[in-house]
Amino acid sequence: MEGILNQQELALLPSGFQVIGDIMIMKLKLPLLKKKEQIGLACLELFPHFKSIFINHGKILGKYREPEKIEFLMGDNNPIVEHIEHGIIYKFDITKIMFSKGNINERKYLSTLVGVKEIIVDMFAGIGYFSLPIAKYSKVEKIYCIELNPVSFKYLCENISINKIKDKIIPINGDCKEEVIKLSNSGVRADRVIMGIFPAPKEYINVALSLVKESGTIYHYEGVIEKENFKELYADFEDIADKNGCQCNLESKRFVKSYGPKLFHVVLDIRVIKNTTDS
């Protein structure tokens, strides 16, 4: 970048960038935006395998967890990408869909926990972040994928087709609080329930518990907390389960990635069993 930026500007360059498929997504500090075109051209020269470059100006916002502002900068102005991760193809629009590469190991690891012929309900399925690798790499019987966002649901259906796993996944477009109850009323009981969304979906625990099997169900429950306070996240779940006549056991915990000073993305695997003790 020498010759394009002065020493002060060079010091402001980001230490890295996000790679989604063949697209580069970078964040630039305000003083660098006046030279964004020059920076974009230099990046394409340095990394010719990228088809395009976008700038991420914001955060993830709203009930649909959408990127606030992703601006096209240079190359092919096409935000739809096919990103390959662990042999899974994720197709989506980077300007409308959040994709966290920090969860890469968790997405693959979860598929290794699934037993033969399990029934799974993925309550916040998105574009298939967790369900696609489970369907491809485990011997799961069926996954019910619930997604409210119509754009995410569109790509979920496409990704199911692209990855040739239509026989394993049933996509459902709707609100979890309604769709889970419909599944429960139809007789569905899950071996595993995935509740992978931020903030921790405490208000959905009640309906999620309607899916508990007599033999027990594993709940994949997430949150962002201080590392030493993961027990508080579990206590919230346990308290609601107890009020619904269920017993809990924390089988495992995983700290997926850092979210800032002292804050971590944590995943809890909670086994829930209906309380059969007579009152």
VOBA-1610 file (N, C-alpha, C; in pm, whole numbers, padded with zeros to 5 digits, always signed):
BEGIN
Met+00082-00121+00000Met+00000+00000+00000Met+00086+00127+00000Glu+00218+00108+00009Glu+00306+00225+00009Glu+00293+00298-00125Gly+00294+00429-00119Gly+00271+00508-00239Gly+00126+00548-00254Ile+00037+00471-00190Ile-00106+00501-00190Ile-00145+00570-00060Leu-00089+00518+00049Leu-00120+00570+00181Leu+00005+00626+00247Asn-00012+00730+00329Asn+00101+00780+00406Asn+00120+00693+00529Gln+00222+00721+00610Gln+00254+00638+00724Gln+00142+00631+00826Gln+00075+00744+00849Gln-00037+00745+00944Gln-00152+00659+00894Glu-00179+00667+00765Glu-00288+00589+00707Glu-00254+00440+00705Leu-00128+00409+00677Leu-00086+00268+00678Leu-00108+00205+00815Ala-00087+00285+00920Ala-00105+00234+01055Ala-00251+00206+01087Leu-00342+00265+01008Leu-00486+00247+01032Leu-00545+00129+00955Leu-00466+00070+00868Leu-00518-00044+00791Leu-00557-00159+00884Pro-00664-00231+00851Pro-00703-00346+00936Pro-00598-00455+00931Ser-00587-00530+01040Ser-00488-00638+01046Ser-00531-00759+00965Gly-00659-00764+00929Gly-00709-00876+00850Gly-00842-00843+00786Phe-00903-00942+00724Phe-01031-00924+00658Phe-01105-01057+00659Gln-01235-01050+00633Gln-01317-01170+00629Gln-01323-01224+00487Val-01311-01353+00473Val-01319-01419+00344Val-01444-01506+00343Ile-01538-01476+00255Ile-01658-01556+00236Ile-01660-01601+00091Gly-01636-01728+00067Gly-01626-01776-00070Gly-01512-01705-00141Asp-01543-01640-00254Asp-01440-01564-00327Asp-01460-01414-00311Ile-01519-01374-00198Ile-01542-01233-00167Ile-01460-01192-00045Met-01396-01075-00055Met-01326-01016+00058Met-01415-00909+00121Ile-01430-00916+00253Ile-01507-00815+00326Ile-01413-00751+00428Met-01395-00619+00416Met-01304-00550+00507Met-01375-00439+00583Lys-01317-00402+00695Lys-01362-00285+00769Lys-01254-00178+00760Leu-01294-00058+00723Leu-01199+00053+00712Leu-01237+00163+00810Lys-01137+00214+00878Lys-01161+00326+00968Lys-01191+00452+00887Leu-01264+00544+00949Leu-01315+00662+00881Leu-01209+00738+00799Pro-01088+00763+00850Pro-00989+00838+00771Pro-00947+00769+00641Leu-00970+00637+00631Leu-00928+00563+00511Leu-01036+00559+00404Leu-01158+00596+00438Leu-01268+00584+00342Leu-01250+00673+00220Lys-01179+00785+00236Lys-01157+00874+00122Lys-01065+00811+00018Lys-00995+00705+00057Lys-00906+00636-00037Lys-00949+00491-00058Lys-01077+00465-00037Lys-01124+00326-00042Lys-01106+00263-00180Glu-01125+00344-00288Glu-01110+00287-00423Glu-00965+00245-00448Gln-00871+00328-00408Gln-00730+00292-00425Gln-00694+00168-00344Ile-00747+00161-00223Ile-00721+00044-00138Ile-00782-00081-00202Gly-00902-00068-00256Gly-00968-00181-00321Gly-00889-00232-00440Leu-00842-00141-00524Leu-00762-00181-00640Leu-00634-00251-00597Ala-00570-00199-00495Ala-00446-00260-00446Ala-00473-00400-00393Cys-00586-00418-00325Cys-00619-00550-00272Cys-00644-00651-00384Leu-00712-00609-00491Leu-00736-00700-00603Leu-00606-00738-00672Glu-00511-00646-00675Glu-00380-00678-00733Glu-00303-00776-00644Leu-00314-00755-00511Leu-00243-00842-00418Leu-00309-00980-00407Phe-00442-00983-00420Phe-00518-01107-00403Phe-00610-01127-00524Pro-00553-01164-00639Pro-00632-01173-00763Pro-00737-01284-00763His-00732-01376-00665His-00831-01484-00661His-00966-01437-00608Phe-00972-01318-00549Phe-01101-01264-00506Phe-01174-01203-00624Lys-01305-01232-00635Lys-01381-01176-00746Lys-01433-01037-00713Ser-01445-01005-00583Ser-01497-00875-00545Ser-01460-00840-00402Ile-01471-00710-00372Ile-01440-00660-00238Ile-01558-00577-00190Phe-01596-00600-00065Phe-01702-00523-00001Phe-01649-00463+00128Ile-01713-00354+00172Ile-01678-00291+00299Ile-01793-00311+00397Asn-01759-00358+00517Asn-01856-00374+00624Asn-01856-00247+00710His-01966-00171+00706His-01974-00044+00777His-02044-00055+00912Gly-02105-00168+00941Gly-02189-00169+01060Gly-02185-00296+01139Lys-02294-00318+01215Lys-02308-00432+01303Lys-02419-00524+01251Ile-02453-00622+01332Ile-02565-00710+01303Ile-02685-00661+01384Leu-02796-00631+01314Leu-02908-00565+01379Leu-03041-00634+01353Gly-03140-00603+01438Gly-03279-00641+01414Gly-03313-00784+01447Lys-03443-00813+01442Lys-03490-00947+01478Lys-03444-01053+01379Tyr-03408-01009+01256Tyr-03360-01104+01157Tyr-03207-01116+01158Arg-03139-01044+01250Arg-02993-01050+01261Arg-02926-01024+01127Glu-02959-00909+01066Glu-02908-00874+00934Glu-02790-00778+00944Pro-02695-00785+00849Pro-02586-00686+00847Pro-02643-00545+00829Glu-02590-00450+00905Glu-02640-00313+00899Glu-02612-00248+00764Lys-02487-00258+00716Lys-02453-00199+00587Lys-02327-00264+00531Ile-02342-00335+00421Ile-02230-00392+00346Ile-02225-00323+00210Glu-02118-00249+00184Glu-02107-00168+00063Glu-02016-00235-00040Phe-02063-00245-00164Phe-01978-00295-00272Phe-01868-00194-00300Leu-01746-00244-00317Leu-01632-00155-00343Leu-01569-00178-00479Met-01535-00303-00511Met-01454-00325-00629Met-01475-00467-00682Gly-01463-00485-00815Gly-01473-00617-00876Gly-01611-00645-00930Asp-01658-00768-00909Asp-01789-00811-00958Asp-01895-00775-00854Asn-01989-00690-00890Asn-02091-00645-00795Asn-02203-00749-00783Asn-02169-00859-00720Asn-02265-00968-00697Asn-02244-01019-00555Pro-02336-00987-00463Pro-02318-01025-00322Pro-02358-01168-00290Ile-02411-01240-00387Ile-02452-01379-00361Ile-02332-01471-00378Val-02304-01547-00274Val-02183-01627-00271Val-02217-01772-00239Glu-02133-01863-00282Glu-02139-02002-00239Glu-02012-02030-00160His-02027-02031-00030His-01915-02048+00061His-01905-02194+00102Ile-01788-02253+00088Ile-01769-02395+00120Ile-01694-02407+00251Glu-01752-02484+00342Glu-01694-02504+00475Glu-01713-02649+00516His-01605-02720+00542His-01611-02862+00577His-01691-02942+00473Gly-01679-02905+00347Gly-01748-02977+00242Gly-01894-02942+00225Ile-01945-02847+00305Ile-02083-02801+00296Ile-02087-02671+00216Ile-02182-02661+00125Ile-02199-02538+00047Ile-02307-02453+00113Tyr-02271-02331+00150Tyr-02365-02234+00204Tyr-02383-02123+00101Lys-02499-02116+00041Lys-02529-02010-00054Lys-02612-01903+00016Phe-02573-01775+00000Phe-02648-01666+00061Phe-02601-01532+00007Asp-02674-01427+00044Asp-02643-01290+00005Asp-02573-01224+00124Ile-02446-01185+00106Ile-02369-01132+00218Ile-02423-00998+00269Thr-02502-00927+00188Thr-02557-00799+00232Thr-02684-00817+00315Lys-02739-00939+00317Lys-02866-00963+00387Lys-02858-01071+00494Ile-02753-01152+00488Ile-02743-01267+00578Ile-02613-01260+00658Met-02625-01281+00789Met-02507-01289+00874Met-02441-01426+00860Phe-02308-01427+00856Phe-02236-01555+00854Phe-02112-01540+00940Ser-02109-01607+01054Ser-01996-01597+01146Ser-01899-01711+01123Lys-01780-01677+01073Lys-01678-01781+01052Lys-01617-01826+01183Gly-01640-01748+01290Gly-01588-01787+01420Gly-01653-01912+01476Asn-01768-01952+01417Asn-01840-02071+01464Asn-01806-02196+01383Ile-01702-02189+01300Ile-01671-02296+01206Ile-01652-02431+01276Asn-01579-02434+01385Asn-01554-02562+01453Asn-01679-02616+01521Glu-01759-02526+01578Glu-01881-02568+01645Glu-01979-02629+01546Arg-01988-02571+01425Arg-02080-02625+01324Arg-02044-02768+01287Lys-01915-02795+01274Lys-01874-02932+01241Lys-01883-03024+01362Tyr-01842-02974+01479Tyr-01839-03056+01600Tyr-01978-03105+01638Leu-02077-03019+01625Leu-02212-03057+01663Leu-02259-03181+01587Ser-02219-03192+01461Ser-02260-03307+01382Ser-02202-03438+01436Thr-02088-03430+01507Thr-02026-03551+01561Thr-02097-03599+01688Leu-02179-03514+01749Leu-02250-03551+01870Leu-02380-03625+01842Val-02428-03616+01720Val-02560-03668+01685Val-02556-03820+01669Gly-02649-03886+01735Gly-02655-04032+01728Gly-02737-04081+01610Val-02737-04212+01593Val-02809-04276+01483Val-02960-04259+01503Lys-03026-04220+01395Lys-03172-04208+01391Lys-03229-04101+01484Glu-03149-04002+01519Glu-03201-03894+01603Glu-03303-03809+01528Ile-03398-03757+01604Ile-03492-03656+01556Ile-03447-03523+01615Ile-03426-03423+01530Ile-03372-03295+01575Ile-03466-03183+01533Val-03483-03084+01622Val-03553-02961+01588Val-03454-02846+01599Asp-03429-02778+01489Asp-03340-02662+01484Asp-03429-02538+01485Met-03436-02471+01601Met-03537-02367+01620Met-03506-02235+01550Phe-03382-02207+01525Phe-03342-02082+01458Phe-03244-02118+01347Ala-03296-02186+01246Ala-03210-02258+01152Ala-03128-02168+01060Gly-03173-02044+01037Gly-03101-01958+00943Gly-03094-02021+00806Ile-02976-02018+00747Ile-02955-02077+00614Ile-02911-02223+00623Gly-02915-02275+00747Gly-02874-02414+00768Gly-02739-02428+00834Tyr-02699-02327+00910Tyr-02566-02325+00971Tyr-02530-02458+01039Phe-02618-02507+01125Phe-02592-02632+01197Phe-02653-02754+01129Ser-02770-02736+01071Ser-02843-02851+01018Ser-02780-02913+00894Leu-02719-02831+00810Leu-02658-02886+00688Leu-02547-02985+00719Pro-02447-02950+00804Pro-02344-03050+00836Pro-02398-03170+00912Ile-02499-03150+00998Ile-02557-03265+01068Ile-02619-03362+00968Ala-02696-03306+00873Ala-02762-03390+00774Ala-02662-03464+00686Lys-02551-03399+00657Lys-02453-03460+00565Lys-02362-03560+00635Tyr-02323-03532+00759Tyr-02217-03610+00821Tyr-02263-03703+00933Ser-02389-03696+00974Ser-02436-03788+01078Ser-02540-03884+01019Lys-02586-03975+01103Lys-02690-04069+01062Lys-02825-04028+01122Val-02849-03898+01122Val-02973-03843+01175Val-03093-03896+01096Glu-03207-03911+01164Glu-03329-03955+01097Glu-03398-03839+01027Lys-03421-03729+01101Lys-03492-03614+01045Lys-03458-03488+01124Ile-03446-03376+01052Ile-03424-03245+01114Ile-03537-03153+01071Tyr-03606-03098+01169Tyr-03708-02996+01142Tyr-03641-02860+01159Cys-03626-02788+01048Cys-03557-02659+01049Cys-03658-02546+01045Ile-03664-02467+01151Ile-03758-02356+01159Ile-03684-02225+01140Glu-03733-02141+01047Glu-03670-02011+01021Glu-03777-01908+00988Leu-03772-01795+01058Leu-03871-01689+01041Leu-03839-01596+00923Asn-03713-01559+00909Asn-03671-01465+00805Asn-03694-01525+00666Pro-03780-01463+00582Pro-03809-01521+00451Pro-03688-01530+00359Val-03593-01436+00374Val-03472-01441+00290Val-03384-01558+00333Ser-03363-01572+00463Ser-03285-01685+00514Ser-03352-01818+00477Phe-03485-01821+00487Phe-03558-01945+00455Phe-03539-01983+00309Lys-03539-01883+00221Lys-03518-01909+00078Lys-03383-01978+00057Tyr-03279-01924+00122Tyr-03147-01983+00104Tyr-03134-02117+00177Leu-03205-02133+00288Leu-03208-02263+00355Leu-03258-02370+00260Cys-03369-02342+00191Cys-03425-02439+00097Cys-03329-02466-00018Glu-03265-02361-00069Glu-03167-02379-00177Glu-03050-02463-00129Asn-03002-02437-00006Asn-02886-02510+00045Asn-02916-02657+00070Ile-03038-02685+00111Ile-03079-02825+00128Ile-03070-02898-00006Ser-03116-02829-00112Ser-03112-02888-00246Ser-02969-02901-00298Ile-02891-02793-00284Ile-02753-02792-00333Ile-02671-02904-00271Asn-02692-02925-00141Asn-02612-03026-00070Asn-02673-03167-00075Lys-02785-03180-00148Lys-02848-03308-00175Lys-02886-03383-00047Ile-02958-03311+00041Ile-02998-03371+00168Ile-03149-03349+00193Lys-03226-03347+00085Lys-03370-03324+00098Lys-03440-03431+00180Asp-03384-03551+00183Asp-03447-03660+00256Asp-03426-03649+00407Lys-03335-03560+00450Lys-03304-03550+00592Lys-03367-03429+00659Ile-03400-03323+00584Ile-03442-03197+00644Ile-03582-03156+00597Ile-03663-03113+00692Ile-03793-03055+00662Ile-03787-02907+00698Pro-03783-02816+00599Pro-03777-02672+00629Pro-03915-02617+00662Ile-03921-02529+00762Ile-04048-02470+00806Ile-04028-02319+00818Asn-04107-02242+00746Asn-04099-02096+00752Asn-04202-02044+00852Gly-04156-01993+00965Gly-04250-01945+01065Gly-04181-01910+01196Asp-04260-01866+01292Asp-04211-01829+01424Asp-04199-01954+01511Cys-04084-01967+01578Cys-04059-02086+01659Cys-04167-02110+01763Lys-04215-02003+01825Lys-04313-02020+01933Lys-04441-02086+01882Glu-04473-02064+01757Glu-04591-02126+01698Glu-04559-02262+01636Glu-04447-02267+01563Glu-04415-02389+01489Glu-04373-02504+01580Val-04304-02473+01690Val-04265-02579+01783Val-04389-02642+01847Ile-04484-02558+01883Ile-04609-02611+01941Ile-04683-02698+01840Lys-04684-02655+01714Lys-04747-02737+01609Lys-04679-02873+01598Leu-04546-02873+01601Leu-04472-03000+01594Leu-04505-03087+01714Ser-04505-03026+01832Ser-04533-03100+01954Ser-04674-03159+01951Asn-04770-03078+01909Asn-04909-03125+01903Asn-04928-03237+01801Ser-04840-03239+01701Ser-04848-03345+01599Ser-04779-03473+01644Gly-04718-03467+01763Gly-04655-03588+01817Gly-04504-03592+01807Val-04442-03487+01753Val-04296-03486+01739Val-04230-03469+01876Arg-04137-03557+01906Arg-04052-03545+02024Arg-03907-03555+01976Ala-03824-03468+02026Ala-03688-03455+01972Ala-03584-03521+02061Asp-03485-03579+01998Asp-03366-03626+02070Asp-03273-03509+02100Arg-03283-03405+02016Arg-03194-03290+02030Arg-03266-03166+01979Val-03256-03056+02054Val-03314-02929+02014Val-03203-02825+02008Ile-03189-02760+01893Ile-03083-02660+01874Ile-03144-02522+01890Met-03089-02445+01985Met-03136-02309+02011Met-03018-02214+01993Gly-02969-02207+01870Gly-02846-02133+01841Gly-02871-01992+01792Ile-02895-01899+01884Ile-02920-01761+01846Ile-02880-01671+01963Phe-02842-01546+01929Phe-02811-01445+02032Phe-02917-01336+02030Pro-02945-01273+02146Pro-02901-01318+02278Pro-02966-01451+02314Ala-02924-01510+02426Ala-02978-01639+02466Ala-03130-01637+02463Pro-03193-01730+02393Pro-03340-01726+02371Pro-03420-01775+02490Lys-03404-01707+02603Lys-03469-01749+02728Lys-03620-01758+02713Glu-03678-01663+02636Glu-03824-01660+02624Glu-03880-01773+02539Tyr-03791-01852+02478Tyr-03835-01966+02396Tyr-03823-02099+02469Ile-03767-02099+02589Ile-03743-02224+02659Ile-03873-02298+02688Asn-03976-02225+02731Asn-04103-02289+02764Asn-04157-02375+02650Val-04164-02316+02530Val-04218-02393+02418Val-04121-02503+02375Ala-03991-02477+02385Ala-03893-02578+02347Ala-03907-02704+02432Leu-03945-02687+02557Leu-03958-02801+02647Leu-04075-02892+02610Ser-04165-02845+02526Ser-04276-02930+02482Ser-04227-03044+02394Leu-04101-03040+02352Leu-04045-03142+02264Leu-03968-03251+02339Val-03966-03242+02473Val-03889-03338+02552Val-03943-03480+02538Lys-03853-03574+02512Lys-03888-03716+02507Lys-03887-03774+02649Glu-03961-03881+02668Glu-03963-03947+02799Glu-03823-03992+02839Ser-03744-04033+02741Ser-03608-04080+02769Ser-03507-03967+02780Gly-03550-03846+02754Gly-03462-03731+02766Gly-03425-03668+02633Thr-03398-03538+02637Thr-03365-03460+02517Thr-03247-03369+02548Ile-03155-03359+02453Ile-03041-03269+02467Ile-03077-03133+02406Tyr-03053-03027+02482Tyr-03076-02891+02434Tyr-02942-02821+02414His-02921-02775+02290His-02803-02698+02253His-02841-02552+02275Tyr-02789-02493+02383Tyr-02832-02360+02428Tyr-02711-02267+02430Glu-02727-02145+02375Glu-02613-02055+02358Glu-02636-01921+02427Gly-02524-01852+02453Gly-02531-01717+02507Gly-02395-01651+02502Val-02392-01522+02533Val-02267-01447+02545Val-02256-01398+02688Ile-02156-01444+02760Ile-02143-01414+02902Ile-01995-01401+02938Glu-01969-01355+03061Glu-01834-01363+03115Glu-01803-01510+03141Lys-01681-01547+03111Lys-01643-01689+03108Lys-01679-01762+03237Glu-01654-01698+03350Glu-01676-01766+03478Glu-01824-01770+03517Asn-01910-01702+03439Asn-02052-01695+03475Asn-02141-01786+03390Phe-02085-01888+03329Phe-02166-01975+03244Phe-02276-02046+03325Lys-02252-02062+03456Lys-02352-02129+03540Lys-02480-02047+03550Glu-02470-01916+03535Glu-02590-01832+03538Glu-02678-01860+03417Leu-02614-01882+03302Leu-02689-01915+03181Leu-02762-02048+03199Tyr-02692-02144+03258Tyr-02754-02274+03285Tyr-02866-02261+03388Ala-02844-02180+03491Ala-02943-02164+03598Ala-03075-02109+03544Asp-03067-02015+03448Asp-03189-01962+03386Asp-03268-02073+03319Phe-03197-02157+03245Phe-03263-02269+03176Phe-03321-02367+03277Glu-03243-02401+03377Glu-03285-02500+03476Glu-03409-02453+03553Asp-03413-02325+03584Asp-03527-02271+03659Asp-03656-02284+03580Ile-03650-02251+03451Ile-03769-02262+03367Ile-03808-02408+03347Ala-03709-02494+03330Ala-03737-02638+03314Ala-03805-02694+03439Asp-03756-02654+03555Asp-03814-02701+03681Asp-03961-02661+03692Lys-03992-02539+03650Lys-04131-02492+03655Lys-04220-02566+03555Asn-04155-02629+03455Asn-04230-02707+03357Asn-04225-02857+03386Gly-04186-02893+03509Gly-04185-03033+03549Gly-04075-03115+03487Cys-03960-03052+03465Cys-03848-03124+03403Cys-03722-03113+03490Gln-03639-03215+03482Gln-03508-03214+03549Gln-03400-03189+03446Cys-03293-03119+03486Cys-03184-03085+03394Cys-03051-03138+03445Asn-02962-03162+03350Asn-02824-03193+03383Asn-02734-03129+03277Leu-02637-03051+03322Leu-02543-02987+03229Leu-02439-03090+03188Glu-02450-03139+03064Glu-02360-03245+03019Glu-02225-03192+02975Ser-02224-03074+02912Ser-02096-03017+02866Ser-02114-02869+02837Lys-02000-02801+02829Lys-01998-02660+02790Lys-01880-02638+02698Arg-01895-02542+02606Arg-01787-02509+02514Arg-01779-02357+02498Phe-01660-02303+02509Phe-01639-02161+02483Phe-01594-02150+02338Val-01684-02101+02253Val-01663-02104+02107Val-01565-01996+02062Lys-01586-01873+02110Lys-01496-01764+02070Lys-01515-01646+02164Ser-01417-01555+02160Ser-01424-01433+02240Ser-01515-01332+02172Tyr-01592-01258+02254Tyr-01680-01155+02203Tyr-01637-01016+02250Gly-01521-01008+02314Gly-01475-00881+02367Gly-01414-00904+02503Pro-01374-00797+02570Pro-01312-00810+02703Pro-01399-00890+02799Lys-01349-01006+02839Lys-01413-01096+02936Lys-01540-01163+02887Leu-01587-01132+02764Leu-01711-01191+02713Leu-01681-01304+02616Phe-01756-01414+02630Phe-01735-01529+02544Phe-01867-01585+02495His-01865-01637+02373His-01976-01714+02318His-01965-01854+02377Val-02065-01892+02456Val-02063-02023+02521Val-02180-02107+02472Val-02155-02237+02459Val-02258-02334+02422Val-02273-02434+02536Leu-02397-02455+02577Leu-02427-02553+02680Leu-02504-02669+02619Asp-02464-02791+02652Asp-02542-02910+02616Asp-02614-02956+02743Ile-02745-02938+02743Ile-02826-02964+02862Ile-02920-03082+02836Arg-02908-03187+02917Arg-03001-03299+02906Arg-03123-03272+02993Val-03241-03287+02933Val-03365-03259+03003Val-03450-03386+03006Ile-03501-03419+03123Ile-03586-03536+03142Ile-03711-03494+03217Lys-03825-03546+03175Lys-03949-03513+03246Lys-03947-03570+03387Asn-03994-03489+03479Asn-03998-03531+03620Asn-04118-03624+03641Thr-04089-03747+03674Thr-04197-03847+03690Thr-04236-03865+03836Thr-04176-03785+03925Thr-04207-03797+04068Thr-04349-03750+04095Asp-04425-03827+04164Asp-04563-03788+04198Asp-04561-03668+04290Ser-04652-03573+04264Ser-04663-03456+04349Ser-04749-03485+04471
//
